[in-house]
């Protein structure tokens, strides 16, 4: 290139034409290289923009899910409050029934039995809850169920009442 450049500047027309061709090629290569670099930069910018768009879409999706979960959390929290209130109301009603049976001469079931068996029923159910570690663990054989022990009590009361009714019915016939 140095030799061609020297010859072109000293008046050699063929060297000047060759130099012009070399310069045009160099300029084209430089422009092509700059264009390619610009295209690469644009592609990188578009990839970054696409990733940002995807990230924003994912954040939007997650935010929507979080809103749904917040609503569900509110509903489930209210449900837990209602269930707890129902447990308390039913327990108070159950104690009233026991007091009424005691007032009618039956010693069993007693409020003490309700307390003990009810405690075991509640602790037994808490074993499967997120609060299990906060309460005393109760072995499976010690766990109770309100329906089971109140059903057994009801059966015993019905048998007692049936005996009284039959006894009273026999006396009327005689």
SULKAQUI-V724563 format. One record per helix or strand of 2 or more residues. SS is the DSSP state (2 for helix, 1 for strand). FROM is the first residue (numbers start at 1). TO is the last residue. If there is no record, write none. Layout:
# SULKAQUI-V724563
ss-><SS:SS>
from-><FROM:FROM>
to-><TO:TO>
This chain:
# SULKAQUI-V724563
ss-><2:2:2:2:2:2>
from-><2:13:111:132:140:146>
to-><9:103:126:134:142:173>
